[in-house]
């Protein structure tokens, strides 16, 4: 019985099998890092909006403008499409007593750059590749009038 002793091409085959997995893991790390950075910007934008809203003269239009400006400064491309909800009639319990508060909620359509198109190629009939809605919220007590 004759054995093949040549191992030429083995490294090429191994690289061809491992490289797609390695690239997918690398892209996933970058994509989820981008998602985390976006969530951080949204959280901080909600806090900025809440700080603006708790002031006695904090109008809903100025709160919305401040939140969108923060998202734009944070380089979020969909800042204009984000839903910003300002609720100045919210309540918060402080030392057992209900206090007037402002709640800012942001709904942002986040799209993965590489992973969503890949998901649509794998499962084209599902909503797997559609944008995710990230939600950030901040609640702060209103200042006395």
RADA-V659238 format. One record per pair of residues at least 6 apart in sequence whose ideal C-beta (glycine too) atoms are under 6 Angstrom apart, sorted by the first residue. I is the first residue (numbers start at 1). J is the second residue. Records with the same first field share a line. If there is no record, write none. Layout:
I=J + J
This chain:
27=114
31=112 + 115
38=110
39=134
41=74 + 76
42=106 + 108 + 134 + 136
43=136
45=67 + 70 + 71
46=104 + 106 + 136 + 137 + 138
47=138
48=66 + 70
49=63 + 66 + 67 + 104
50=102 + 104 + 138 + 140
52=58 + 63 + 66
53=63 + 86 + 102
54=102 + 140 + 142 + 143
56=143 + 145
60=86
63=86
64=84
67=84
68=79
71=79
72=79
78=109
81=109
82=106 + 108
83=107
84=106
85=105
86=104
87=103
88=102
90=101 + 103
91=98 + 101
92=99 + 101 + 139 + 141
99=141
100=142
101=139 + 141 + 142
102=140 + 142
103=139
104=138
105=137
106=136
107=133 + 135
108=134
109=131
110=132 + 134
111=131
116=129
119=128 + 129
120=129
